[in-house]
């Protein structure tokens, strides 16, 4: 017997309602899942962006410090060759920095030797002596290769002579074994602007030099005998000892004279070998079967005031003039 149509409709309505309710719940769930996925995507995207920014900052900071020399050059080889470019005037502050850096190199077992590139016109005799003696002692623990790329004059040569063999670029300037004490007479200028020197001193030779007058004969003789000549003798003797030669051999090429490194007159005396930086590095690589990294050592440091007495004849200016011509 068939149920009345009205009854069937009443029976179907709850089913439709439940189905519709179920579909709504499914749709809501889909929307929630979609929203959740969107939130996860946005969160991941933010995380990636933040990560990329941090990586970029790390790379930038690392690059900055690498350029500044704080971290030094990165080496992947177990055979590291420290490269020291000594290309400033010789001062106590700078030579101290060099020695401190070389102490660090000596303590690092990955460093096998040092390539010391000299390019100094000279400077303080005491600083030159200190670094010269240090280099001789350093070589008892680690080999040093000395290469003169542009100039090793006066104090620069004093230092370079501590290492044998002394290798130089054929156009490098070497020598200038002498001592100079600069003096400027501002007396005439002082009169024009109304400046008068006044001082108190006890002892005849307490103030042998004045910036407002010429050096008289007595004080000139005194300064030469008690300062310049002894310093010069020490300079010549130290170079002779460093080079394993007699003092007379060095005097023959001294007296403040400069030389281009490949002239026959100084071969075996001031210079042992003429080469180039490329060839020098090639020889070092060959000795370690090409498994070598050359690591440039940063020598950033503050300069001290220039000493009043220098083993120097102003060759930095002469060299720059020669370069421009």
JOWOTA-V346284 format. One record per residue. N is the residue number from 1. RES is the residue in one small letter. PHI is phi in radians with two decimals (NA if undefined). BURIAL is I if it has 24 or more other C-alpha atoms within 12 Angstrom, else O. D_CENTER is the distance of its C-alpha to the mean C-alpha in whole Angstrom. Layout:
BEGIN
((N/RES/PHI/BURIAL/D_CENTER) (N/RES/PHI/BURIAL/D_CENTER))
END
This chain:
BEGIN
((1/x/NA/O/108) (2/x/-1.35/O/106) (3/x/-1.27/O/104) (4/x/-1.02/O/104) (5/x/-1.05/O/102) (6/x/-1.09/O/101) (7/x/-1.22/O/100) (8/x/-1.07/O/98) (9/x/-1.08/O/96) (10/x/-1.15/O/96) (11/x/-1.23/O/95) (12/x/-1.23/O/92) (13/x/-1.04/O/90) (14/x/-1.07/O/89) (15/x/-1.14/O/87) (16/x/-1.10/O/86) (17/x/-1.11/O/84) (18/x/-1.15/O/83) (19/x/-1.12/O/81) (20/x/-1.14/O/80) (21/x/-1.10/O/79) (22/x/-1.11/O/77) (23/x/-1.07/O/75) (24/x/-1.12/O/74) (25/x/-1.11/O/72) (26/x/-1.08/O/71) (27/x/-1.13/O/70) (28/x/-1.07/O/68) (29/x/-1.09/O/66) (30/x/-1.06/O/65) (31/x/-1.13/O/64) (32/x/-1.15/O/62) (33/x/-1.09/O/61) (34/x/-1.09/O/59) (35/x/-1.12/O/58) (36/x/-1.14/O/56) (37/x/-1.07/O/55) (38/x/-1.13/O/53) (39/x/-1.12/O/52) (40/x/-1.12/O/50) (41/x/-1.07/O/49) (42/x/-1.10/O/48) (43/x/-1.10/O/46) (44/x/-1.11/O/44) (45/x/-1.09/O/43) (46/x/-1.07/O/42) (47/x/-1.09/O/40) (48/x/-1.11/O/39) (49/x/-1.11/O/37) (50/x/-1.08/O/36) (51/x/-1.08/O/34) (52/x/-1.11/O/33) (53/x/-1.11/O/32) (54/x/-1.12/O/30) (55/x/-1.08/O/28) (56/x/-1.08/O/27) (57/x/-1.15/O/26) (58/x/-1.09/O/24) (59/x/-1.10/O/22) (60/x/-1.11/O/21) (61/x/-1.13/O/20) (62/x/-1.09/O/18) (63/x/-1.10/O/17) (64/x/-1.09/O/16) (65/x/-1.20/O/14) (66/x/-1.14/O/12) (67/x/-1.15/O/11) (68/x/-1.32/O/10) (69/x/1.56/O/8) (70/x/-1.16/O/11) (71/x/-1.59/O/12) (72/x/1.33/I/10) (73/x/-1.38/I/11) (74/x/-1.44/O/15) (75/x/-2.09/O/17) (76/x/-1.83/O/20) (77/x/-1.68/O/21) (78/x/-1.35/O/22) (79/x/-1.81/I/20) (80/x/-1.77/I/16) (81/x/-1.92/I/14) (82/x/-1.32/I/11) (83/x/-1.91/I/9) (84/x/-1.96/I/6) (85/x/-1.75/I/6) (86/x/-1.64/I/7) (87/x/-2.20/I/9) (88/x/-2.27/I/10) (89/x/-1.14/I/13) (90/x/-1.36/I/14) (91/x/-2.27/I/15) (92/x/-1.06/I/16) (93/x/-1.12/I/13) (94/x/-1.24/I/10) (95/x/-1.15/I/12) (96/x/-1.09/I/13) (97/x/-1.04/I/9) (98/x/-1.06/I/9) (99/x/-1.14/I/12) (100/x/-1.14/O/12) (101/x/-1.14/I/10) (102/x/-1.23/I/12) (103/x/-1.07/O/15) (104/x/-1.14/O/14) (105/x/-1.10/I/13) (106/x/-1.10/I/17) (107/x/-1.44/O/19) (108/x/-1.61/O/18) (109/x/-1.18/O/21) (110/x/-1.30/O/19) (111/x/-1.39/I/17) (112/x/-1.76/I/19) (113/x/-2.83/I/17) (114/x/-2.20/I/13) (115/x/-1.79/I/13) (116/x/-1.76/I/11) (117/x/-1.76/I/11) (118/x/-1.64/I/12) (119/x/-2.63/I/12) (120/x/-2.02/I/13) (121/x/-1.49/I/17) (122/x/2.15/I/17) (123/x/2.75/I/18) (124/x/-1.16/I/19) (125/x/-1.17/I/21) (126/x/-1.18/I/21) (127/x/-1.14/I/17) (128/x/-1.10/I/18) (129/x/-1.12/I/20) (130/x/-1.04/I/19) (131/x/-1.24/I/16) (132/x/-1.05/I/18) (133/x/-1.16/I/21) (134/x/-1.09/I/18) (135/x/-1.09/I/17) (136/x/-1.14/I/21) (137/x/-1.20/O/21) (138/x/-1.03/I/19) (139/x/-1.21/I/20) (140/x/-1.28/O/23) (141/x/-1.89/O/22) (142/x/-2.63/I/20) (143/x/-1.24/I/19) (144/x/-2.18/I/17) (145/x/-1.82/I/17) (146/x/-1.75/I/16) (147/x/-2.29/I/16) (148/x/-1.69/I/16) (149/x/-1.56/I/15) (150/x/-2.33/I/16) (151/x/-2.73/I/17) (152/x/-2.40/I/17) (153/x/-2.07/I/20) (154/x/0.89/I/21) (155/x/-1.05/I/18) (156/x/-1.11/I/16) (157/x/-1.27/I/19) (158/x/-0.87/I/20) (159/x/-1.21/I/17) (160/x/-1.08/I/17) (161/x/-1.17/I/21) (162/x/-1.29/I/20) (163/x/-2.10/I/20) (164/x/-2.15/I/22) (165/x/-1.30/I/23) (166/x/-1.66/I/21) (167/x/-1.79/I/20) (168/x/-2.47/I/20) (169/x/-1.14/I/20) (170/x/-1.10/I/24) (171/x/-1.74/I/23) (172/x/-1.19/I/20) (173/x/-1.72/I/21) (174/x/-2.30/I/22) (175/x/1.80/I/24) (176/x/0.98/I/25) (177/x/-1.38/I/26) (178/x/-2.98/I/27) (179/x/-2.29/I/27) (180/x/-2.34/I/27) (181/x/-2.23/I/28) (182/x/-1.12/O/28) (183/x/-2.57/O/32) (184/x/-2.13/O/33) (185/x/-1.71/O/37) (186/x/-1.80/O/37) (187/x/-1.02/O/41) (188/x/-1.12/O/43) (189/x/-1.14/O/41) (190/x/-1.07/O/41) (191/x/-1.10/O/45) (192/x/-1.18/O/45) (193/x/-1.77/O/43) (194/x/1.36/O/45) (195/x/-1.88/O/43) (196/x/-2.20/O/44) (197/x/-1.40/O/42) (198/x/-2.58/O/44) (199/x/-2.75/O/42) (200/x/-2.06/O/44) (201/x/-2.64/O/43) (202/x/-1.98/O/45) (203/x/2.01/O/44) (204/x/-1.02/O/45) (205/x/-1.89/O/41) (206/x/-1.15/O/40) (207/x/-2.29/O/39) (208/x/-1.35/I/39) (209/x/-2.24/I/37) (210/x/-2.20/O/37) (211/x/-1.33/O/36) (212/x/-1.99/O/39) (213/x/-2.79/O/41) (214/x/-1.21/O/40) (215/x/-1.37/O/40) (216/x/-1.34/O/43) (217/x/-1.08/O/44) (218/x/-1.13/O/44) (219/x/-1.25/O/41) (220/x/-1.10/O/39) (221/x/-1.12/O/41) (222/x/-1.08/O/40) (223/x/-1.17/I/36) (224/x/-1.13/O/36) (225/x/-1.23/O/38) (226/x/-1.71/O/36) (227/x/-2.24/O/32) (228/x/-1.18/I/31) (229/x/-1.14/O/33) (230/x/-1.07/O/33) (231/x/-1.13/I/29) (232/x/-1.10/I/29) (233/x/-1.07/I/31) (234/x/-1.09/I/29) (235/x/-1.05/I/26) (236/x/-1.08/I/29) (237/x/-1.13/I/30) (238/x/-1.13/I/26) (239/x/-1.12/I/25) (240/x/-1.06/I/29) (241/x/-1.10/I/28) (242/x/-1.08/I/25) (243/x/-1.53/I/27) (244/x/1.22/O/30) (245/x/-2.15/O/32) (246/x/-1.43/O/34) (247/x/-1.04/O/34) (248/x/-1.11/O/36) (249/x/-1.13/O/34) (250/x/-1.32/I/31) (251/x/-1.02/I/33) (252/x/-1.15/O/34) (253/x/-2.14/I/31) (254/x/-1.77/I/30) (255/x/1.01/I/31) (256/x/1.39/I/28) (257/x/-1.31/I/29) (258/x/-1.93/I/26) (259/x/-2.45/I/27) (260/x/-1.40/I/26) (261/x/-1.00/I/24) (262/x/-1.67/I/27) (263/x/-1.23/I/30) (264/x/-1.02/O/33) (265/x/-1.00/O/33) (266/x/-1.94/I/30) (267/x/-1.17/I/30) (268/x/1.42/I/30) (269/x/-1.91/I/29) (270/x/-1.70/I/26) (271/x/-2.31/I/25) (272/x/-1.76/I/26) (273/x/-2.62/I/25) (274/x/-1.80/I/24) (275/x/-2.72/I/23) (276/x/-2.40/O/20) (277/x/-1.08/I/17) (278/x/-1.05/O/19) (279/x/-1.18/O/22) (280/x/-1.07/I/19) (281/x/-1.14/I/18) (282/x/-1.10/O/22) (283/x/-1.13/O/23) (284/x/-1.14/I/21) (285/x/-1.03/O/22) (286/x/-1.08/O/25) (287/x/-1.22/O/25) (288/x/-2.00/O/24) (289/x/0.96/O/27) (290/x/1.18/O/24) (291/x/-1.64/O/24) (292/x/-2.40/I/20) (293/x/-2.09/I/17) (294/x/-1.56/I/13) (295/x/-1.93/I/11) (296/x/-1.27/I/7) (297/x/-1.69/I/5) (298/x/-1.31/I/3) (299/x/-2.07/I/3) (300/x/-1.10/I/6) (301/x/-3.01/O/9) (302/x/-1.41/O/12) (303/x/-1.42/O/13) (304/x/-1.54/O/16) (305/x/-1.15/O/19) (306/x/-1.20/O/20) (307/x/-1.20/O/22) (308/x/-1.31/O/25) (309/x/-2.04/I/25) (310/x/-2.32/I/23) (311/x/-1.54/I/22) (312/x/-2.88/I/22) (313/x/-2.19/I/24) (314/x/1.25/I/22) (315/x/-1.29/I/21) (316/x/-1.12/I/19) (317/x/-1.20/O/22) (318/x/-1.09/O/24) (319/x/-1.17/I/21) (320/x/-1.15/O/21) (321/x/-1.13/O/25) (322/x/-1.09/O/25) (323/x/-1.15/O/23) (324/x/-1.31/O/25) (325/x/-1.46/O/28))
END
